[in-house]
Amino acid sequence: MKATKISDKFTFDSFRVEHGESATPMFIVTERGGLRMITAGMEVNPQPGDKIIALVDREPEVA
């Protein structure tokens, strides 16, 4: 599970590129501290300042 802050420079599209389609967004924590659960079929549109809480594939360990 990973929390990622969305900004003007690191958008939700950037998140998708970095983590791929296997990442599963679960929640959005709004900039004001609200919590929104993401459900199947829901349009996900986090704004700068929001955080995405998502299940992501484990990052490979560097030897």
N, C-alpha and C positions, 0 to 999 in steps of 0.2 A: 504494500500500500504506500502511496506517495502523495504528498501535498505539494501542489505547484501553484505559485502565484501568477496570475495573469496580469499582463501590463500592455502598454501601447506597443512595446517592442517584442514581447513574447505573448502572442495571442493564442487563442484556443486552436487555431490552425497550426501554429508553431508546435503546440503540445502534440497534436496528431502526427505531425511529421516526425518529431523526435521519438515518440513512443509507439507509433504505428496503430493499426486497427485493432491489435490485440489488447490495447489499454481499455479498461472499462471504467469510465467515470461513474462514481457512486453518489457524490455530494458536491454541492457548491456552497462554500462559506462566503457570504457576501462581505463586502468591505465594511459594512455596518454591523457585522457579527451574526447575521441571520443564517440559518441552515436550510438549504433546499435539497431534498432527495431527488435524484435523477431516476426516472422510471423508463421502461422500454418504450420506444417510440417518441419520447419527449425531445423536443428541440433544445439542444444545449447551446446557450449563448452567454457565457460568462463575460463580465465587463472588467476593464482594468481595475485592479485592486481586489477582485474576487480571487478565491483559491479553489482549485479543483482537487478533490480527494478521489483518487482513482487506484484501481488494481492495475499494476503494470508488471510486465515481465521482469524478472530479476536481471539486473545489469551484470554482464560478464565480469568476473574478477580479473584484475590485472596482475599478471605474474611478476 
